[in-house]
Amino acid sequence: ECRKIEAKAYDRLQEQHKLKDAEKDKVISDMHKQIEDMRRKIEQGSQQAQGEVLELELESILRREFAFDMIEPVSKGVKGGDLLQTVKTMSGRVCGKILWETKRTKSWSESWLAKLRDDQREAKASLAVLVSEALPSNVRFFREIDGIWVTEISCALSLALALRTVLIQVASAREVEMGKQEKMGLIYSYLTGPEFRNRVSAIV
């Protein structure tokens, strides 16, 4: 009878230890998850901060160089890139809009182009520029890819000067062509054609 009682007590103790071990394993597992979540949030925060630094730097460059233009940061969480530059002449005439998107990551992603095209339509911008530290393997300095201008930060100002000059020229041509119905088709063909791309490259 004593052996039975001892066996039952032993089994009860074993069960209690199992429960305590399981509880300890769960606490350790939960702590690992929390640590991983915190690490991920820190990394995301760091990447976001780095991206914001690049965005602020670009905004500062554009504001300093183009005093007549309107440079508007796009609110966080709102579709439409990072910065919207409304190009104006000295007289205040609006000549078009340039949508700027900044990326500060180690690797290039083709999905950025499709998103920026959607943002460009949403913002009704004439042109869209992606400023990125990581460029496609076949791009050096800057290039137009599927209607989006892709550039590194060192060439951003030169590209902005060229695009702005061409937008002002197009706006002037549009005024001359005001009475012609095909003016929009002509402008679109010019903006998407090789002549425009070559002219920008020549200006830069």
ChimeraX attribute file (.defattr): number of C-alpha atoms within 10 A of each C-alpha:
attribute: neighborCount
match mode: 1-to-1
recipient: residues
	/A:1	6
	/A:2	7
	/A:3	8
	/A:4	9
	/A:5	10
	/A:6	11
	/A:7	12
	/A:8	12
	/A:9	12
	/A:10	12
	/A:11	12
	/A:12	12
	/A:13	12
	/A:14	12
	/A:15	12
	/A:16	12
	/A:17	12
	/A:18	12
	/A:19	12
	/A:20	12
	/A:21	12
	/A:22	12
	/A:23	12
	/A:24	12
	/A:25	12
	/A:26	12
	/A:27	12
	/A:28	12
	/A:29	12
	/A:30	12
	/A:31	12
	/A:32	12
	/A:33	12
	/A:34	12
	/A:35	12
	/A:36	12
	/A:37	12
	/A:38	12
	/A:39	12
	/A:40	12
	/A:41	12
	/A:42	12
	/A:43	12
	/A:44	12
	/A:45	12
	/A:46	12
	/A:47	15
	/A:48	13
	/A:49	13
	/A:50	14
	/A:51	17
	/A:52	16
	/A:53	14
	/A:54	18
	/A:55	21
	/A:56	15
	/A:57	12
	/A:58	21
	/A:59	20
	/A:60	12
	/A:61	13
	/A:62	20
	/A:63	15
	/A:64	10
	/A:65	13
	/A:66	17
	/A:67	11
	/A:68	16
	/A:69	21
	/A:70	16
	/A:71	20
	/A:72	14
	/A:73	16
	/A:74	17
	/A:75	11
	/A:76	9
	/A:77	6
	/A:78	9
	/A:79	15
	/A:80	25
	/A:81	25
	/A:82	23
	/A:83	22
	/A:84	22
	/A:85	24
	/A:86	19
	/A:87	22
	/A:88	20
	/A:89	13
	/A:90	9
	/A:91	7
	/A:92	10
	/A:93	13
	/A:94	16
	/A:95	21
	/A:96	18
	/A:97	23
	/A:98	23
	/A:99	28
	/A:100	28
	/A:101	23
	/A:102	23
	/A:103	25
	/A:104	20
	/A:105	14
	/A:106	10
	/A:107	11
	/A:108	15
	/A:109	12
	/A:110	8
	/A:111	8
	/A:112	13
	/A:113	20
	/A:114	12
	/A:115	13
	/A:116	21
	/A:117	21
	/A:118	14
	/A:119	21
	/A:120	24
	/A:121	14
	/A:122	12
	/A:123	18
	/A:124	14
	/A:125	19
	/A:126	16
	/A:127	22
	/A:128	27
	/A:129	28
	/A:130	25
	/A:131	24
	/A:132	23
	/A:133	17
	/A:134	16
	/A:135	22
	/A:136	15
	/A:137	7
	/A:138	6
	/A:139	14
	/A:140	11
	/A:141	13
	/A:142	23
	/A:143	21
	/A:144	17
	/A:145	11
	/A:146	11
	/A:147	16
	/A:148	20
	/A:149	19
	/A:150	26
	/A:151	24
	/A:152	21
	/A:153	21
	/A:154	12
	/A:155	14
	/A:156	23
	/A:157	17
	/A:158	15
	/A:159	24
	/A:160	20
	/A:161	16
	/A:162	17
	/A:163	25
	/A:164	25
	/A:165	16
	/A:166	18
	/A:167	21
	/A:168	18
	/A:169	12
	/A:170	18
	/A:171	17
	/A:172	13
	/A:173	13
	/A:174	17
	/A:175	10
	/A:176	11
	/A:177	15
	/A:178	12
	/A:179	9
	/A:180	10
	/A:181	9
	/A:182	10
	/A:183	16
	/A:184	13
	/A:185	10
	/A:186	14
	/A:187	16
	/A:188	11
	/A:189	13
	/A:190	14
	/A:191	18
	/A:192	15
	/A:193	12
	/A:194	11
	/A:195	12
	/A:196	15
	/A:197	17
	/A:198	11
	/A:199	13
	/A:200	21
	/A:201	16
	/A:202	9
	/A:203	13
	/A:204	16
